[in-house]
Amino acid sequence: MSRVIREAFVRAVSDDQEDNRQIDFVISTEAEDTYRTIFEIGGWQLERYNNNPVVLYAHRSNSDDPDLVIGTSVVRVEGNELVATVTFEDAENNPLAEKVYRKVKKGILRMASVGADIREGRWGDFEKGENPDVFRFTKMELLEWSIVAVGSNPDALKRSADELEDIKKRYPKIDGNHEEQKIREYNSVANRAKLIDLKIKMSK
């Protein structure tokens, strides 16, 4: 079981959501990310998260400050996106939640970071038209997600990169460079064709 953290971005806020202190975040898509990995949308397992759907600030789950839990959320799949709607705690109970909420509405904070346990994964299948150098997560359990500062959270990114390398080592590639392999196969076929053509000409 390996934890991976990924970044996500906030959606536009509707009037109804603003009245209810709610904001949507796109947590994950099937786009290739900067780590050359893809989360397959059908692989998300949400049961564990739904049993404790808290939203944190900056992944501070081990802190003894309860105000770092800034709200709760509902997570669902919409097309090829994993979307979370966070409901922020009110200002009276949690001043930090109010501050984060206001910063998100103003566009000062707009990034989220998702933590997941990877259950299964594989390298891209060349025969299916997938990039063999891209690692695909095919089954993963959502643990938590946090609102974080734009362009920061370097510790999370470092942990994510380290974990990713450990995961990839468990799934070694079967083949090497497929582009080189395609070129070799093409040249082999072309050379055989030239040889056949030469033999035909010599036999005439």
C-alpha positions as CSV (number, residue, x, y, z in Angstrom):
1,M,0.0,0.0,0.0
2,S,1.6,3.3,-1.1
3,R,0.4,6.8,-0.6
4,V,0.4,9.2,-3.5
5,I,-0.4,12.9,-3.4
6,R,-1.6,14.9,-6.4
7,E,-2.6,18.5,-7.1
8,A,-6.0,19.6,-8.2
9,F,-7.8,22.9,-8.9
10,V,-10.9,24.8,-7.8
11,R,-13.9,25.2,-10.0
12,A,-16.0,28.3,-10.4
13,V,-18.4,29.0,-7.5
14,S,-22.1,29.3,-8.2
15,D,-24.5,31.5,-6.2
16,D,-26.2,28.5,-4.6
17,Q,-22.9,27.1,-3.5
18,E,-21.8,30.4,-2.0
19,D,-25.0,30.6,0.1
20,N,-24.1,27.1,1.5
21,R,-20.4,27.8,1.9
22,Q,-19.6,25.2,-0.8
23,I,-17.0,25.0,-3.5
24,D,-16.2,22.4,-6.1
25,F,-12.7,21.1,-6.7
26,V,-11.7,18.8,-9.6
27,I,-9.5,16.4,-7.7
28,S,-8.4,14.1,-10.5
29,T,-8.7,13.5,-14.3
30,E,-7.2,10.9,-16.7
31,A,-4.8,13.5,-18.0
32,E,-1.1,12.6,-17.8
33,D,0.5,14.5,-14.9
34,T,4.0,15.9,-14.4
35,Y,5.1,12.6,-12.9
36,R,4.1,10.8,-16.2
37,T,1.3,9.0,-14.4
38,I,-2.4,8.7,-15.1
39,F,-5.2,7.9,-12.6
40,E,-7.8,5.8,-14.4
41,I,-11.1,7.3,-13.4
42,G,-12.8,3.9,-13.0
43,G,-10.2,2.8,-10.5
44,W,-11.2,5.2,-7.7
45,Q,-12.5,3.6,-4.5
46,L,-14.3,6.1,-2.3
47,E,-15.8,4.0,0.5
48,R,-13.1,4.6,3.0
49,Y,-13.1,8.4,2.4
50,N,-16.9,8.5,2.6
51,N,-16.8,7.1,6.1
52,N,-14.8,10.1,7.3
53,P,-15.1,12.8,4.6
54,V,-13.1,15.5,6.2
55,V,-11.2,18.3,4.3
56,L,-8.0,19.4,5.8
57,Y,-5.8,22.4,5.5
58,A,-2.3,21.5,4.2
59,H,-2.4,17.8,5.1
60,R,-2.1,18.5,8.8
61,S,-3.8,15.3,9.8
62,N,-1.4,14.7,12.7
63,S,-1.9,18.1,14.3
64,D,-3.7,18.4,17.7
65,D,-5.4,21.6,16.4
66,P,-8.9,20.6,15.4
67,D,-9.4,23.8,13.4
68,L,-7.1,22.3,10.7
69,V,-10.2,20.2,9.7
70,I,-11.8,23.0,7.8
71,G,-14.9,21.2,6.5
72,T,-16.4,18.0,4.9
73,S,-17.0,17.0,1.3
74,V,-18.9,14.9,-1.0
75,V,-16.8,13.1,-3.7
76,R,-18.2,11.7,-6.9
77,V,-17.2,10.8,-10.5
78,E,-18.5,13.2,-13.2
79,G,-17.5,11.9,-16.7
80,N,-13.7,11.7,-16.7
81,E,-13.3,13.8,-13.5
82,L,-13.3,13.1,-9.8
83,V,-15.0,16.0,-8.2
84,A,-15.3,17.0,-4.6
85,T,-17.7,19.6,-3.1
86,V,-16.4,20.9,0.1
87,T,-18.7,22.5,2.7
88,F,-16.6,24.9,4.9
89,E,-17.2,25.1,8.6
90,D,-18.7,28.4,9.8
91,A,-16.6,31.3,11.0
92,E,-17.9,31.1,14.6
93,N,-16.8,27.5,15.1
94,N,-13.6,27.7,13.0
95,P,-11.9,31.1,12.1
96,L,-9.3,29.2,10.0
97,A,-11.9,27.6,7.9
98,E,-13.5,31.0,7.3
99,K,-10.1,32.5,6.3
100,V,-9.4,29.6,3.8
101,Y,-12.9,29.9,2.4
102,R,-12.5,33.6,1.7
103,K,-9.1,33.1,0.1
104,V,-10.5,30.4,-2.1
105,K,-13.4,32.6,-3.2
106,K,-11.0,35.5,-4.0
107,G,-8.8,33.1,-6.0
108,I,-5.8,33.5,-3.6
109,L,-6.0,29.8,-2.7
110,R,-7.0,27.6,-5.6
111,M,-5.1,24.3,-5.3
112,A,-6.0,21.1,-3.6
113,S,-3.9,18.1,-2.9
114,V,-5.2,14.5,-2.9
115,G,-3.8,11.6,-0.9
116,A,-4.4,8.0,-2.2
117,D,-3.4,4.5,-1.4
118,I,-2.4,2.7,-4.6
119,R,-3.7,-0.8,-4.9
120,E,-2.9,-1.7,-8.5
121,G,-1.1,-0.2,-11.4
122,R,0.6,-0.9,-14.7
123,W,2.7,0.6,-17.4
124,G,1.0,1.8,-20.6
125,D,0.1,-0.9,-23.1
126,F,1.8,-0.2,-26.5
127,E,-0.6,-2.5,-28.3
128,K,-3.6,-0.5,-27.0
129,G,-2.2,2.8,-28.2
130,E,-1.0,3.8,-24.7
131,N,2.3,5.4,-23.9
132,P,4.5,2.6,-22.5
133,D,6.6,5.1,-20.6
134,V,3.5,6.4,-18.6
135,F,2.5,4.6,-15.4
136,R,-1.2,4.1,-15.0
137,F,-2.9,3.7,-11.6
138,T,-5.8,1.3,-12.1
139,K,-7.1,0.9,-8.5
140,M,-6.6,3.4,-5.7
141,E,-8.3,4.3,-2.5
142,L,-9.0,7.9,-1.7
143,L,-7.7,8.7,1.8
144,E,-8.1,12.5,2.2
145,W,-7.7,15.7,0.4
146,S,-6.5,19.1,1.5
147,I,-6.6,22.7,0.4
148,V,-3.1,24.0,0.0
149,A,-1.3,27.2,-1.0
150,V,-0.9,27.8,-4.8
151,G,2.3,26.5,-6.1
152,S,3.6,25.3,-2.8
153,N,3.4,22.1,-0.7
154,P,6.9,21.0,-1.7
155,D,7.0,18.3,1.0
156,A,3.9,16.6,-0.4
157,L,5.4,16.7,-3.8
158,K,8.7,15.1,-2.6
159,R,6.8,12.3,-0.8
160,S,4.7,11.8,-3.9
161,A,7.8,11.4,-6.1
162,D,9.5,9.1,-3.7
163,E,6.4,6.9,-3.4
164,L,5.9,6.8,-7.2
165,E,9.4,5.5,-7.7
166,D,8.8,2.7,-5.2
167,I,5.5,1.8,-7.0
168,K,7.1,1.8,-10.4
169,K,9.8,-0.6,-9.2
170,R,7.1,-3.2,-8.4
171,Y,5.9,-3.1,-12.0
172,P,8.9,-3.5,-14.2
173,K,8.6,-2.9,-17.9
174,I,8.5,-5.9,-20.2
175,D,9.8,-4.1,-23.2
176,G,12.3,-1.4,-23.8
177,N,12.1,1.5,-26.2
178,H,9.0,0.9,-28.3
179,E,9.9,3.6,-30.8
180,E,13.2,2.0,-31.5
181,Q,11.5,-1.4,-31.7
182,K,9.0,0.0,-34.3
183,I,11.9,1.4,-36.4
184,R,13.8,-1.9,-36.2
185,E,10.6,-3.8,-37.3
186,Y,10.0,-1.4,-40.1
187,N,13.6,-1.7,-41.3
188,S,13.5,-5.4,-41.1
189,V,10.3,-5.6,-43.2
190,A,11.7,-3.1,-45.7
191,N,15.0,-5.0,-46.0
192,R,13.2,-8.2,-46.6
193,A,11.1,-6.5,-49.3
194,K,14.2,-5.2,-51.0
195,L,15.8,-8.7,-50.9
196,I,12.7,-10.3,-52.4
197,D,12.6,-7.6,-55.1
198,L,16.3,-8.2,-55.9
199,K,15.8,-11.9,-56.1
200,I,12.9,-11.4,-58.5
201,K,15.0,-9.1,-60.8
202,M,17.9,-11.6,-60.7
203,S,15.7,-14.5,-61.7
204,K,14.3,-12.7,-64.8
